[in-house]
Amino acid sequence: MDRITSQLGSQLSLVSLDGSRRPAPPALVLVAHGSRDPRALSTVSALAERVREQRPDLPVRLGHIELNQPLLPDTLAALGTAEAVLVPLLLSRGYHVKQDIPEMAAAAPARTRVAAPLGPHPLLVETLYARLVEAGWRTRMTDAQRRSSAVVLAAAGSRDPDSAVDTRRTAQFLAERLGVPVVPAYATTAAPTVPAAIRALAAKGRHRIAVASYFTAPGRFATESAEAAPWIAAAPLGAHPAMARLILHRYDQTIAAPETSATRELAPAL
């Protein structure tokens, strides 16, 4: 019944008060990085399906920067000259967000705008918290347990300093939610590494150390980070309902913004 009601509401939303049909909304193109791990493609495909469930009237497409099909240029070519908003399934600013995706969008015939990356945002913190609880994080702790607990926020590294700024901000949000220290650490390129962050926390008496997976989908870096966990390791963000809400928020933000700023300004906004 809920699905029928949603579909009926979607159809009615395309009709104006005067009975004429409203133009279709710009397509939402989810831009995933791509991975050799087959779980990554199934995860982002499931996430795309969650977005469709939340907004049935919205055309949702998927494109990858590399490694998986469909590649983003092919997805955009299939849209022809239609309008589209590209929402990167990336968690911070960096080379892909600032260079690769805008260049691919500019080369396509479609009329495109590029949304900000997903992070930082409270909905990411909601997802990180849920994944930690699923992995065994206690929502209620004694004072002694809290003093001995900490979290390493394991992220993909980048040479772009804006990426580290964004990841640190997410770590701060998560620390406020959990009430324990949260240290950002990286699987590659940037410092500290995940094992180094774990050692530093242990040296300070924090022996209940969880690893929060700040990755959209499973892959080599997420797996290596989880294997370093001395206590519990959370699953990647995945197709959590809050992720779908965040994707739609970034889409709506971009639609509402003046087109010149929407295509150029990629700094995350809450």
Summary of the structure (lengths in Angstrom):
residues: 270
radius of gyration: 19.7
end to end distance: 33.6
largest distance: 68.9
contacts: 918
relative contact order: 0.17
helix: 46%
strand: 17%
